Structures are given as structure tokens and as C-alpha cells.
């Protein structure tokens, strides 16, 4: 047994215990708690999320910071990628069709969690030195909870998780996709990805925003057009397929055979990786936006969770399940994205595998960009030090290189472990500060009834300490 297998074995045992006995209960419980406390904001104001995202203010640059739409695309760049294509396939292969139901559930409940964390990021954001804003969990832990040590612990965790571990997952998936379609050497792919990443991350957040707001929508639309085109040709099979998902999620046979636990475990793990609700990642992007009211960016981020899981992940899952019998779409010899490529090729021909390899490159590379920014903003929180930032950038490039050559199982196991730790810290903080988010939401709803007055003032909420910007 090599060192890689030894590390994989150790991390796997830790993950099994941590996720089984702690993480799943906390994620579902937190989603339900925030849904009730916010009066099910994710359903009640679903129409409002679209109105806010596409109002003129969302695209207009009025001062410092990114536009709300740019902040949305930065966070979506991190969400839409490996989890939607490779992660869904892994969930089905390891947990069966029932895993999809648990992905849906964690997204629907997690949308409320996403609203709370992104709203708090706006409330406690601060101006930075580059005519923009910075914010996120580390900032609301320091300013809202008056606990800088917890903020530093989170900042270190997210920097390691996103900048390093998650970026290795993204580069690993790109390599597997290109290996399947083009038979490209993993070392060539590793070097290409490292060079491209270096070009972008030395350009700053404005370049990140400019790249993601173009790449993400175009590739998502093209991918969805292909996916929905396939589904239209298989409409008759969809009801039976949905029934299979629910049967496998709750079926007696699955419970007796142990498949029930696997469905929950892999559905929630891959769901969290994909939509990131509660992990404390998207708030870092949400805080960069110039908005008139914090609740607006909170609502926009709930829409990101919905699009990521309910729309894109579902489309991928349906196509995989429609590609053949369970022996084909639960083939564990294939590696994540390769299973998705095979499914698309079954439906429309071998060219689809090539298209997915290119789409995966765009999705995953945009995720690398978004992930990098999360680490950068948290390093700035710990200390404004150019030396630390340069070390971080070098580490990001090395992890992109490592991910492209490492075995898939190891990078996913590391991702599961680090994102769980990150989520636990963040959920503790936003639960403590959820009263602030509730007051902000109530203020927004009151102001929405009066035309042209959705401008937030901190005097309207009870807990004003630590709110510097508003």
C-alpha cells in the first residue's frame, strides 16, 4: 500500500464518522431552523429573487465594488462546475438514484441558510484598498460575534479548502475529462492549467469578475440546451425515473440493504460540494457587491443554490439515469465526469463527450478562479501582507498541478473533510447572528411596500454593533 492509499484510508475513516454522526444532522437541522426563522424565504420570495437579479441596479456600476450580477457570477463560478457534472455522477454511482432526492432536499433547505450567510456578509462588509469591498464569515465572526480568533480559524480553513483542496478537485476533473475524450497526458494538462491559473490570479478580482460573468452564463446555457434537448426526446421515461429516485431514497429494499444510508451520505456530500449552501464560501463573493440593501444580495444567492442543484444537477442526473440500466450508470470503474461523458455520448453520439470535456474545462476553470478569490479575501482578513499573498498564489498553482496528476478518490476525500469542518464553523456563527438577518429581511419587506425606498440603514435593526459600512 502506497502513501497515497494510506492517506486515503485514514481520511476515509474520519469522513465516515464525521459525516455520519455530526455533519448530516447539523446541515439538515440548520436548513430547517433557518427556513422556519426566515419564514421560508426561499419559497415565499422566489419570484422576488428574479426581480432583484435582473433589475437595472444589478448591472449598473455605481461606485466601488462589483455589481450584484458580477458577485452572483463569481459565486456561481465556484458552484457550477465539477459538482454538477462529476459530483452528481459520483453520487449516483456510490449512493444510487436515491442520492438525487437528498441533493434536492439539502438544496431546498440550504437556500435559507444561503440567504442568511450572504445577507450577513453584506451587513458586515468593509471597504478594501482597491476601490471595492471585502467580507464573508471571517468578517461577521469578528464584527458580529466579536470573536476575531474564530474568524481567523475560519479564514485559514476556507483558504485551505477552496484555494488548495477544491482547486485540486477541479483540475483533477478537467484532466479526467480530457483523458477520456482526447487522450491528453496528465502532465501536459497539469502544466497548461497551472499556467492559465497564474495568468488569471495575478490579475485581481476585477479580472476575475470580467471573466466569470462571460464564461459562466454562456457555458451554462449551452450545457442546459443540450441537456434539456436530450430530456425532451425522453419525456415519456421521466415519470418512471422520478419514481425510481423516490423509491430508492425511501425504499424498504434500500434500507434493508444499507443503500438508504449511502443515498443520504453521498447525496448530501455531493449536494453540499455543488451548491455550497452554509459552507461560508458564497458570502465572500456576496460581500463584494454594491447594493442598496443587504437582503437583495441574500435573495440573489438563494437563486444561485436553486439554479445549481435543482436545475443543473437534476438535468445531469436525469441524463445519466436515462442512459441505460443501473449496471451502466452505477459503474464504479468510471471516474465521475467520465460516467457523465458516457451518458451524454449514449444519447447523442461521441461528439457529446468532447463537448462535455470542453464545458468541464470552462466550468471547472471558472471555479478555480472563484475558489482562488475566496482564499485571497480571507488572507487579507488575517493580515495585509503581500508576502503571504504570494505564498498563497504559489500554493494554489502547486495544488492545481497536484490535482491534475493525483488519484480522484484522494482529492474528493480531502474535499469532503475540509468542507465539513468549514461548514460547522460557519453554521455556528450564522445561527448566533440569525437575528440580524431576520431584522434585515423584515426591514427589506417593509421598504418594498414603498416605491424607491429599499435603502438600508443600520438604525433599523436591533443589533447594530460592528456594522461599520451602513
N, C-alpha and C positions, 0 to 999 in steps of 0.2 A: 504494500500500500504506500503510494507516494505521499508527499507532504500536502499536496492539493486535496487528495482523498481524505486525509486525516483531518484537515481543517473543515472540509465539507461535512464530515461525520459529526464533529464537535458542534459546529454551528447548527446543523440539522436538529440535533437533540435539544439544544437551547431553544430553537424556534418552536419545536413541537410543544414543549412545556409552556413557554411564554404565551404563545398564541392560544393554545387550548384552554388554559386556566385563567388568563388575565385579559389579553388584548381583545378577543372577540366580544366578551361580555361588556368591556368598557366602551368599545366602539358602538355597539348596538344600544347600550344604555344611554350613552351620551347623545346619540342621534335622536332617541325618543325624548330625552329630557329637553333638549334644545327645541325640538319640534313643538312640544307642549308649551314651553315657556314663551316661544315666539308666535304662539297661536297658529302653528303650521304655515309659517310664512312662505315656504317653498311651494305650497299649493294655492294658498289664498291670494298671493300676489304674482302668480305665474305670468299672467298677461302683462303685468306692470314691468316685469324684468325685460321683456322685449321692447316696451315703450322707452324705458330708460336707456337701454343699449343703443337704440337707433335714433335717439333724439339728437338734434344738432350739436348739443354740448359734448356728446361723446366723441365727436370727430374734430372739434374745434380746439386749436391750441390757443389758450387764453393767457398763459403765464408760465411759471416754472412747472416742471414735471411732465409726465406723459399724459396723453389724452386717455379718458376712460376706456376707449376702444383699444388703444395700444396696450394698456395694462391688462385688459382682458385677453389679448392675443399672446402676451408674454406668458401669462399663467396657463393659457390653453396650449401654448407651445410645449410646456412641460407635461401637461396632462395627456394631450393627443400624441400618441407615439407607440412605443413598444407595448404598453399595457393594452392598447386597443387591438393590436394585431397579434403580437406574440403572446401577451399575457392571457388573453381570452382563450387562445388555443391551449396554453398550458393548463388553465383552469379546467377546461373540458376534458383534456386528456387525463389529468390526475384526479379530478373530482366528479367527472361525469356531467351530463347535461344539467343536473340539478344545481350545479355550481352557478349557473347563469341567474337563477332566481335570487341567490344570495348576493350576487353582484348588484342586481336591481335593488334589493332591499337596502343594502348599505349605501347606495347612491341616493335613494329617495329620503332616507333618514339623514344621511350625511349632508344633504343640501342645506338643512337648517344649521348644522354645525359650520358649514362653509360660510353661511350668511353671518354668523356671529363672529368668526375669526377675521373675516375680511372687513367687516364693519369696524371692529376694534382696531384693526391695522390703520384704517383711515383716521379714527378718532385720535390715536396716539402717534401719528406720523410726525416727522420733523424735517425741516428743510436741510438739504445737504449742500456740499460745496460746489456742485456742478449745475446749479440752476434747476434742481429737481427736488424730489423728496425721498426719504428712506423710512422704512417702518416694517412692522411684522411682529411676530410673537416675542422676540427678544426685547423689542421696544415697549410693547404693552406689559410685559412682565416687569420691566424696570420702572415704568412710569405709572402704570395702573396698580400693580401689586406692590410697588416699592421694593422689588427684590432683584437687584442687579445680578446677584450670583446665579439665580435661576435663569435669568436672561442670557448670561454668558454660557451656562451649561447648554441651553437650547441652541445658541449661536454655534457652538462647537459641534453639536450633534447634527444640525442641518447642513453645516458646511461639509462635514464628513459624508453625510448621507447623500446629499444631492450633488455637490461638486465632484465627489470622488466615486462613491459606490454606484449611485444611479447612473452616472455617466459611463461607467464601465458596462452596465446593463445595456445602455443604448448602443454603444459601439459593438458589443457582442452580438446584438440582434442584427445590426447592419451587416456585420461580417457573415453571419449565418445566411441572411437573405441573398447576399451577393455570391456566396459559396454555392447556394442551391441553383441560382439562375445563370451565373456567369463563370463559375469555377475559378474565381479570383483567389490568389494566395492571401491567406490571412495576414501575412506580414505587409503585403502591399496595401491592403485595406487599412491596416493599423496606422501606417505612415501617412496615408492620404488623409484619414480622419484627424490625425494629430496636427497636421499642417493646416487644414481648414479650420479647426478649432482655434488654433493660435491666431490666425488672421482675424477671426471674429472677436475673441475675448480681449484682444488688445485695443479694440475699437470703442469700448464703452457701452453703456446702457442705451444710448440713443441709437447706435448702430444695431444693437440687439432688437430694439423696438421696430426699427425700419425693416429689418429682415423678416421678423416673425409676422408682422402684420400683412406681409405679402405672401410669404410661403405657406403659412398655416391654412388660411382660408382656401387658397387655390387647391392645395393637395387634399384637404378635407372634402371639398366639393367634388373633385374628380373621383376620389375613392368612394364617396357615398353614391355618386351617379352610377358607378359600376356595380356597387353592392345592391342598390335598390333595383337596378335593371335585372340582376340575377333573381332577386326576390319576386319581381313581377312575373317572371317566367315560371315561378314555382309557388304561386299563390295558393293553389289547392292543397299543397302539403304543409302550409304554415300552421293551420289549426292543430293538426296532429302533432307537429313539432312542439308547439307551445304546451300542449297537454303532456308531452314527454318530459319537458322541463319541470313542470309542477309535480308530476308523478315521481320523478327522480329526486326532487327536493324534499318530498314528504313521504315517499312510498315506504310501505312496510318492508318490502324486499330490501331496499337500500339500508333501512335502519338495522335490520337483522344481519345484513352482510357487512356492516361497517361503512358502507358507501355514504350514509347520511352525514357522518362526521367529516368525511373527505370533501363532500359537496360544500358544506359550510366553510370548512377551513380554507380550501382553495378559492372558493367564490369570494370570500371576504378579503383574503390576502391579495388576490389579483385585482379585486374591485378597489381596494384602498390604494394599491400601487397606481391604478389607472386614473381614478378621479381625485385622489389626494385629499378628500374632504376630512378635515380635522387634523391633518398631519402638520399643519403650520407652514406649508410651502407657499400656496397661492397668496396668503396675506402679504408676503414680501413684494409681490407684483402689484397687488391691490393698493398698497400704500403709496405707490409712485404716481397715482392718477390725480389730476387736478379736477375735483368735483365740488359742487356747491353743498352737498350733503353726504355724510359718510354712508348712510343707508343705501344710496344709489349704487356705490361700488359693491356693497354687500349683496344686493339683488343681482347685479351683473355676474358675480362669481357663482351664485346658485345656479344660474343658467349654464355656466361652464361645466358644472358637475352633471347636469341633465344631458347636455349635448354629448359629453364624453362617454357616459355609461349607457344611458337609456337609448341613445340614438346610435352612436358609432360602435360601441362594444356589442350591442344587440345585433346590429347588421352583420358584424363579423361572426358572431356565434351562430346566427341562423344559417349563414352560408356554409360554415363548417359542418353543421348538423345535416344540412340538405345534400351534402356531397357524397353520402353513402351510409352504410350501416355502421353501428357503433365500433366494430372492429377496425374500421378505417379512421374515423375521427377521434378514436381514443388510442391511436397507435403511439405508444410512448417511445418508440425508437426514433421518431422525428422530433426535431428540436423547435418547439414554439412556433416561430414565424414560418418555418418550413411546412408545418401542418396547414397553416393558413394558405400558403402559396399552393400547396397541392389541392386544397379545396377549391380555390378560385380556378385553377387550371382544369379541374374536373368539369366545372360548369361552362367555361368559355374558351378553353384551349390553353396551350402552353404559354402564349404571349402574356397571359394574366400574371403568371409567376414573375415575368420580367418587369411588368408594370408595378407589381407589389414590391419588388426589390427596390425600384426607384422611389416609390412612395414611402417605403420604410426608411430609406435614406433621408428623405426630406423631413418626415415626421420625427425620426429619432435624432437627426442632427439639430433640428429646431429645439428639441428637448434638451440637448446638450447645452445649447445657448441659454435657454431659460434656467436650467439647473445651475449653470455657472453663476448667473446673476444672483441667485438665492445665496450662494456661498459668499459672493463679494459683499453684498449688503450686510451680512452678518459679521464678516471680518471687520468691516468699518464700524460696526457696533462695539466690538470688543476693543479695538484701538485703531485710530487713523495712522496707519503705518505702511508706507509704500513697500518696505521690505517684506512684511507679512503677505501683502497682496501679491508680490512677485513670486514668493514661495508657493502660495496657493495656486497661482496660474500654472506654475511648473508641475505641481502635483496633479492638477486637472489633466494636463496633457499626458502625464505618465499613466494615469488611470484610464484614459481613453485608449492608450496603447495597450495596457494590460487587458482591458475588457475585450478587445478585438482578438486576443490570442488565447484567452483563458477558456475553461470549460463552462458551459452555460449554467449547469447546476450550482456551481460555486458562486457566481456573481448574483444569481437570483436569491440564494440562501443568505448572502450578506445583505442584500437589499431588504429582505423580509425582516431581518433582525434590527437593522438600523432604523428603518421607518417605523417599526413598532415602538422603539424607545422614544423617538421623536414625537410620535402621536400621543404617548402617555404624558409627556411633559406639557405639551400644548393643550390637551384637553383639560388637564388640571387647572391651567391658567385661565382658559376661556370660561370654564364653569364658575370660577371665582368672580370673573368680570362680566358674566352674562347679564347682570342687572343693568350695566351701562349700555349694552347692545339693545336691551329691551326698551330703555328710555329713548335711545336714538331712533328706534323704529317707530315708537309711538309719536315722537316729535315729527318724524317724516310724514306719517299718515295724517296728522293734524294739519301740517302745512300743505299737503297735496290737495286738500279741500279748498284751498285758497289759491287762485291763479298767480303764478310767477313769484311765489314766496318760499320755494323749497331751498332756503339758505339756512344752514345750521349755525347755531350759536351755543356754545357750551353752557351758557347760563340756563338752558332749557332742561338740563339733566341734573340729577341729584349728586352724583359722584364726579366732581369737576377737577379734583386734584390730579396733577400730572398731565393735563391736556394743555399743551403749550401753543399749538398752532391755531386752533379755532377760537 
